[in-house]
Amino acid sequence: MRARVTVTLKQGVLDPQGKAIQGALKGLGFDGVNAARQGKVIDLDLAETDPERARAEVTRMCETLLANTVIESYAIDLV
């Protein structure tokens, strides 16, 4: 089973990389971008075949290592 974890900064947390992306896009002529937020995507290939257990295992991974839950949110998609 595959899992895709998307980690993003929580609302209200400053995102200097997002600001840099927004500024670079504006410099390239993309004036319609009002804001940009940067995040990360982690794809996992799991041995687990049961979706419930796989989600629980990936949640533990996120809480332990993959996301800093003080400032980041995460979403898990099983595929």
N, C-alpha and C positions, 0 to 999 in steps of 0.2 A: 504494500500500500504506500502511496505517496502522500506527503503532507507539504503544504506551502504555508509558511508563516510570514506574515507581513507585519513588520514592526515600524511604528511611527511615533513621533513625539506627541505627547498629550497636548491638547489645546492650552494655550497660555504659557507654554514652555518656549523660550526663545529658540529660534532655528537659524543660526548664522549661515549655514549652508544653503538653506532655502532662500534666504535674502540674497546671497551671492548668485544663486541660479536666477532669481527674478531679475537682478541687476544685469546679468549677462544676457538674458533674453531681451531685455529692453534695449541694451546696447546693440543687439543684432537686428533691431527693428520690430520686435514682437511687443508692441505697446499695450496690447490687450490683456496682459497677464497682471492681475491685481495682487496675487500672492502665490508663493510656491513653498511647499513643505517637502522636505527630503526624508526618506526612510530607507528601509532595507527589506529584501525578500530572501528568505532562506528556504530552499527546497530540500526535503528529507525523504530518503527512500527507507521505509520501515519494514522490518520483518513481520510485524504484527498485522493480522488480517481482519481482526474484529474492529469495526469503526469506533465503537465506544471506548475500548481499551486503547486504541491508537490515539484518540483525541486526549484521553487522560494522560497518556505517556508524553505526548507533545506539550500539553499544558504544563506538566512538571518540568520539562526541558526549558520552556519559556520562563517560568517562574524562577528557575535555578540559574540559567545561563544566558539564554537567547535575548531576553529583554530586561532592561532596568525598569522595573515596574513602578519606581518612584516617578520617573519622568516619561516613560514610554508605555504605549498601549500595543497590544498585539491581536491579530486575528489569525485563526487557523482554518485552512480549507483542506479537506481530505479529498484526494482525487484518485 
